[in-house]
Structures are given as C-alpha cells and as structure tokens.
Amino acid sequence: MTTSFLHLTRRRALRTVARMALVLPLALSTGACGYNSIQSFDEQAAQAKQNIDAQLQRRADLIPNLVNTVKGFAKQEESVLTQVTQARAGLVGALQKPGGSDPAELANANQQLTGALGRLSIAIEAYPELKSNANFLQLQDELTGTENRIAVSRTDYNGAVRQYNEYIRKFPQVLTAKVTGAKPRTYFEVTDAASRAAPTVDFSK
C-alpha cells in the first residue's frame, strides 16, 4: 500500500467525518425544533380536510335528486327549490375553488345550504304524500347520514388544526415554522353571522 494511497484514504475519511460533523447537529437540531412533528400534524390536518370535502361533495350530490323528487309533488314550491339549488351551487363552487377550498368558505357555503334545506323542510310539511314517498324517505336517510358524518369530520378536522396551530406557536418549533414556511391552518367554522341563524334541517316532521 503506497503512501499516496494512504494519504488519499485519510483525506476521504476526514471529509466524511467533516460532513457528519455538519449534518448530525443539523439533524439533531431539526428534530429538537419539531420539524418532523410539524409535518406529521400538518398531514393529519390535511387528511381530515379531505374527509370533510368528501362528505360535503356527497351532500351536494344528493341535492339534485331531492329537488327533482320534491318537484314531482310540490311544483308550486319553486322559489324554495331554487334557493336550495343555488345554495348547492355555492357549495360546489367552494369545493372546486382553484388552488384548494378554504375551510371557512366551505363552512359558510355548507351552512347556507343547511338554511335552504331547512326552509324546504318547513315548506313540504303541507305535502304528506311526498313525505311518505319511498324515494324521498331514502334521500332523507342518506342526507341525515351524510350530515352526521360531516359533523364528525368537522370535529376531527378542527381538533387536528388546533393541535397543529398550537404546536407551531410554541418555542422552539415556532422558529422551525418560520424557516420552513409552516403557517396556521383555518378552522372549519361559520364566520357569516347571517348563516349562523339558519333553520335546522328536519324532513321527518
């Protein structure tokens, strides 16, 4: 083994040690500042948001059949049916917003649809034949189930967002959040005061 070869081997070893000396503290500091946890909490919130979107889309998909069924028995309720259709279009628009849907905007749009459906549920009290229609009863059950799943998804999402937002505000991970561009997430909650007073949906009366 030549001297030059030994020198080359030694230089390579020193470079490796030097790289480790730089990388190891960085890895340790990154872990200590919560980078991995930030990513994990953010992914949990993102997944919970996808679950909300899926349930809201399911709700929107049920509306056309509901409107058509009601029309077959109560054509004179055109005004309230139009309100339901428009509110449904608002929710679909919020879901399909370029760049991703905003949770607060979705919450407001969903609440507006709830209000329109609430007014419809009041209007159809005068149509007992409609309320006993098999297709209507099935849609009623599907809508109720979807609304329950939306409520669960909302709770899960807001819980995940709260965990994430609180975590990135604490020291030292607040420093990591600034460096990596991690920003607080928006809660799924109604911000429109008018929408908060929407009537409750109950087709079973």
Secondary structure by P-SEA (a helix, b strand, c coil): ccaaaaaaaaaaaaaaaaaaaaaaaaaaaaaaacaaaaaaaaaaaaaaaaaaaaaaaaaaaaaaaaaaaaaaccccaaaaaaaaaaaaaaaaaaaaccccccaaaaaaaaaaaaaaaaaaaaaacccccccccaaaaaaaaaaaaaaaaaaaaaaaaaaaaaaaaaaaacccaaaaaaaabbbbbbccccccccccccccccccc
